[in-house]
């Protein structure tokens, strides 16, 4: 779409906010409509029952993970290719626990779709957070809110009344859980990595941060445009299956200046109460975020882009001005 060329990254030519539309012939559209019609009622039934009451019952963790996996399978996600940096295929079971996300560690994941959070919850049962561009604080959310966030408009700052904390404080409060951070703050189409939030800088230096990339085939399951519910459900539920490619890198550590400790109950992390940074990032802090962004780009076989949430917000308004219906 030539009218949106201003929202391509100048250095790479990548348009990370452009939705991906596969070619759709009339016979294929009929086929996908039939599959969607058969599948959507099953997905809605499972989702309604799990998210309205089953998730609140104190049932074994295996039951909750099983429900989430059942929902993934009902959505057509049967195949997940998981690979860890430097590990041969078929050797994951023999890895030491320190090589994979474990309790009191952090997953720094790319963010492209509501399915990201559902998959991570089915595998790791983590604590989810929402990050913002100019603060080291995060908002703790549940699985449903994390999935919804993938389709919500850009949030440049925390919403009014949001209870903010830091990953350091969450690690202290939930020592037996993994913390998931989506440092890009908002979704892309999977073709670029946005500048990262400073939220990861509130991580204690002895805590493992695992960069993790999730890619989809076909790629139109991604939701870079807020409120694109129809396209998302058609793409996810209208085809026989969707393939997930998950790549996990070795852990990195926060060695930047003023690194908080796990016993920092306030967990301020250098951010003021209104969510704005009290001082600019140091070179060591920028280096850490740059290293994580580079790793996410390498894992996802894409590149870092200079476009940020401000540009996505402008793109979204321009896109819906043309495509509103």
N, C-alpha and C positions, 0 to 999 in steps of 0.2 A: 504494500500500500504506500504509494509515493507520498501521500499527504502526511505520513507519520515518519518520514525520513529524519526529522529533527530528533527523534527519540532512538536513534542508533548511536552506539558508542563510537566516538570519532576515531579512537585508536584501533579498534578491532572490527568495526562495522557490524557488531552484534546488536540485535534489537531484543533485549531480554524481557520486554513487557508485551511483545506481540503474541497474541494467541496463535496456536498451531492448528491449522485446519487441513485435514487430509482430503485428498480428492474423494468425492462421494458421487457415485453413479446412482441412477434410479434403482436398479436391482439391489445394489448394496444397501441403499437407504431402507428398502423394504425389509431386507434381511435383518438389519440392525434394529429396526422398529419392532420386529417380531421378538428378537432376543430381549430387547429392553422391556417389552410388555410382559414377558414371562418371568423376568428376573426382578423387576422393580418391587413387586409386592412382597417377595421373599425378603429382600433387603430392607424394605420399610418395616416389615413385621419384626425382624431381628433387631433393627436399630431402635424401634419404639420400645420394645420390651427391655432391651439391655440398658439403654440410656435413661429411661424413665424410672426404673425400679430395681432391676437386677444388679446394676453396678453398685448400689448402695447396701446390698446385703453382705454381711460378714462371712462370705463363702471362701473356700480355698482359692489361692491365687491361680492354681491350675484351671479352675472353672472359669475365672474371668479371662485368662489368656485364651482358653478354648473358645469362649464366645467371640472374642475379637478375631481369632483365626477363622472361625466359621463365617463371620461377617466378611472378612477378606476373600474367602473362597466363594461366597455367594456373589461377590462383586466381580468374579472372574479372575482373581489373582491366584493362580495355581502354581506358578513358577517363580522362584526367587533365587537368583544367582548371588551368593555371598562370597566375597573374597577379602582376605586380609593382606595388607602389604607384606611382601616377602615370604608368604606362606603358600605352599603347594596345595592345589585342590585336593580335597579329601583328607586334609590334615588338621582341620579346625578343631576336632574333638580332642586332639592331643596338645593344643595350645595351653600354656599356663594362663591362669586367670588374669595376670597382669597385662596380657596382650590384648584382651578384649574388655569392653566396658563392664565394670563391676561396681558393687555398692560403694558409695562415696567417691564416684568419679563423674565426669561430665562428658556428654556427647554434644559436639558442635556440628549440627547437621545443616546441609543446604535445605532450602524450603521451596517446594514447587507445587504441592498439592495437599488436600486434606488427607490423602492416603498416607502421607509421610508419618503423621502422628499416629494413625491407626496401626500401621506396621510396627513402629517403634514400641507402641504400647503392648502389642501382641508378643514381641520378643523380649523386651526389657522391663516392662511395667514401671516406667520412670515417672518422675515429677516433671511436668511440662512448664515452661516459662514463655513469656512474651517479652521480647527485647524492644528497645526504642533507640533511635539514632544518636541521641546526645546525652545519654545517662548510663551509668554503670548499674543502675537499679533495674530490676525485672519485675514482672507481674506473674505470680504463680497462678496457673489455671489448671483445670481438669482436662481430660481427653476431649470431651465434646467441645469445649471452648477452643482448644488448640486446633481442632479440625475446622471449626467455624472461622477461626482467624485467617485461614488460607483463602477465604472467599470474601473477607471484609475489606472495606476501603482502607487506604493507607492511614496509619496513625503516626504522625510526626512526634507526638508526645503522649504520655499516659492519659487515659480518659479520666474525667473528673470522678473523684471518689475511689480511684483504684488504689489498692493496698500494695505498696512497692516494698521490695526487699532486695537482697543481693544473692548471688549464687553461693557466696561464702556462708551467709546465714542459713540458706536452705540446706547446705551440706551439714551444717551443725544440727539443724532440726530433724533431718532425715538421714542419719548416718547409714541406714540400711537400704537406701534407694539410690538410683542413678538420676542425675539431673540432665534434662534435655534443653539445650539452648538453640534457637534458630537465629543466629547472629545477623542474618541479612535483614531481619525485621519484617519483611514482606516477601511474597512469592515472586518467582520468575518463571519463564518457560523452560528452565533447565539448560539454557545455552550460554549463561554467563553467571559470574559470582559478583554480587553487589558489594559495595564497601560495608565492612562489618561494624556492628554496634560495639561500643566499649564495654558491654556487659560482661564479657569474658575476662576483663581485666580485674574483676573483683574475685577471681579465683585464687585461693591460696597456692603458694609455690610448690607445695608437696602433693597437689592433687593432679591426677591424670586428666588431660583433656583429649578426647578422641575425635578427630575430624572424621565425619561420615558422610558419604554421598549416596543419594538414591536417585536412580534414573529409571524412566519408564519407556517401554516399547509396546505399542506406539506412544509417541511423546505428547499426543493431544490430551492426555489425562491431566496435564499440568494446568494450573489455574492462575496465570499471571494477571488476568483482568478481574477485579472485584465484581461480585454479583453475577458471575457467569455460571449460574446454577444449571441452566438447561444444557449448555454445552458440556459441562462436566459430567452430568449424569448420563447424557447420551453417549459420550465418549467412553465412560467407564463401564456402563451396563449394557451398551448396545453391541458389543463385540464378544466373541467367544471367550477370549482371555486377554489379560494384560501381563506383561513380563516385567519383573522388577530386577534391577541390577544394583546391588548394594556393595559398596567398597568402603573399607575401614582402614585408616592409617594408624601408624604407631602413635602412642600418646605423646603430647607435648606438655610443657609446663610453663607456668607464668613466672618468669624470672625478671619481670620489669620492676621498676622502682615502686616503692610504697605498696608492695604486695601484702594484702591482708592475711591474717591468720584465721584458722578455723574457729577460734574461740572469740572472734569478733562478733558479738551478739547483735550489735547495731548494724554492722555490715554496710557502712556508708560508701566505701569504695570510691571516694573522691567526688561524689555527686551531691548536689545541694538538695534541699527538700522539695524544690519545685521541678526536679528532674533535669536541670541544666548542669553541664559540667562546670565545676568551680575553677578549673584551670585546664589549659590545653594539654593534649597527650604528649608524653615524653617520647623521645626517639625509640627507647626500648619498648614502650607500649605499642607504638606504631609498628615496630618490627614484629612483635608477637602476632598482632592482628594480621599483618601482611603475610606472615608465614602460614597461618591457619587458612587465610583466603587462597594462597597459592596451592596449598595442599588440597583444599576442596575443589579448586579448578582442575588440578591434575587428576584427582580421583574421578571427577565427572567428565573428563576429557573435553573441557571447555576452557574459557579464559576469564580473567577478572575484567570487570568493566568499571568505568568511572561514573556511570549513571547511578543515581541514588534514589531515595524515596521521594524527594522533591520532584524529580523528573517523572517518576512513576505516577505521582498524583496528577501532574499536568497531562501525562499521556492518557490516564484513565478518563479525565474530563473530556479530552478531545475525542477519544474513542467512542464514548457513549453519546457525545453530541452528534456523531455521524451514524452510529449503529443502534440508537435507542428505538425500541419498538414495543 
